Amino acid sequence: MVETLIQNLGEIHNNIIYIKRDDLIPISFGGNKARKAINFFREIDEGNYDCVVTYGSSSSNHCRIVSSMAAMRKISCYIIGPQEASKPTFNSILMGWLGAEITIVPVETVHDTIEKKLEHLRKQGRNPYFIAGGGHGNLGTQAYVDCYEEIREFEKQNQIHFDYIFFASGTGTTQAGLVCGQLIHGDNRRIVGISIARKNPRGRQVVLNSVKEYLSEKNYYFEDEKIEKNVVFVDKYTGSGYGTNNIEIEQTIKDMLFTHGIPLDSTYTGKAYTGMKAYLIEQGVRGKNILFIHTGGTPLFFDELENIN
Ligand SMILES: *Cc1c(COP(=O)(O)O)cnc(C)c1O
């Protein structure tokens, strides 16, 4: 069970902004991938697994966390990565340093390479545990259903109601978990995923699929219409996709560090926070309580430090 701090950051356009510090989850620089990985490694610890296989790019926060949690257990970690995104980053340096074996292949052969790796390991008498990229799947979704419960508990204890929850949305598992939590409790608020790369309709569809998959596994039933209404996936602030040198994002990163001592990066949290500010203005949101979830990615902050003026 993880529980992270919620801080009050003051006002933006008459709204009060709070931030939930999932970047401070105490495993290898934290983040939402740590929250998800804790669930996968619980299964690994309970099962008879002796190694883990996953995939992601060289900048993947997920692969860094999985490498770290495998190293902590002294089990092997095998990472398959796409050639197209294999430029070294602090995350990939950490993966290597933590002993992960990284195989770089063209993106179209990633799937087959994973299958072959798993088959090869099993033939050798090993018992590999497979984790989908980004911690996608119901266990990953569960991590953010639990996060949603934490948010509700904070609200109860502090007599506050968050009208909006914002965060960086990628593969959509984080958003799916939060939306499932909201549906299960019937809470009235807006959960807004700021897309960091994917465009609609696909981006939103992936979130919807994850929501339905989780609810069906847990035997909850909601009308499609109700589910649709709760999935807000905003693709307006993606910039040039993963990693972007947008001036506004750079300014957000500076402001957050100078004013609050909180690091953001330009691929995920800096982009989402900038998008959230634009959204609040464009939608004329005023007088509301807003929660931003800091989903981590702290090593990426250092990668960009030399590009920021
Ligand atoms: C992966 C990631 C996200 C997106 O999370 P999803 O569950 O894939 O939508 C957001 N922020 C950071 C820092 C991440 O590493």
PDBQT file of the ligand as one rigid body, heavy atoms in Angstrom, charges set to zero:
ROOT
HETATM    1  C1  LIG A 401       3.875   6.513 -18.168  1.00  0.00    +0.000 C 
HETATM    2  C2  LIG A 401       3.720   7.880 -17.594  1.00  0.00    +0.000 A 
HETATM    3  C3  LIG A 401       2.509   8.580 -17.680  1.00  0.00    +0.000 A 
HETATM    4  C4  LIG A 401       1.291   8.027 -18.390  1.00  0.00    +0.000 C 
HETATM    5  O1  LIG A 401       0.708   6.985 -17.656  1.00  0.00    +0.000 OA
HETATM    6  P1  LIG A 401      -0.311   5.976 -18.362  1.00  0.00    +0.000 P 
HETATM    7  O2  LIG A 401      -0.828   5.135 -17.284  1.00  0.00    +0.000 OA
HETATM    8  O3  LIG A 401       0.504   5.215 -19.367  1.00  0.00    +0.000 OA
HETATM    9  O4  LIG A 401      -1.346   6.787 -19.043  1.00  0.00    +0.000 OA
HETATM   10  C5  LIG A 401       2.418   9.829 -17.082  1.00  0.00    +0.000 A 
HETATM   11  N1  LIG A 401       3.484  10.377 -16.457  1.00  0.00    +0.000 NA
HETATM   12  C6  LIG A 401       4.669   9.736 -16.356  1.00  0.00    +0.000 A 
HETATM   13  C7  LIG A 401       5.785  10.427 -15.670  1.00  0.00    +0.000 C 
HETATM   14  C8  LIG A 401       4.830   8.462 -16.911  1.00  0.00    +0.000 A 
HETATM   15  O5  LIG A 401       6.018   7.839 -16.824  1.00  0.00    +0.000 OA
ENDROOT
TORSDOF 0
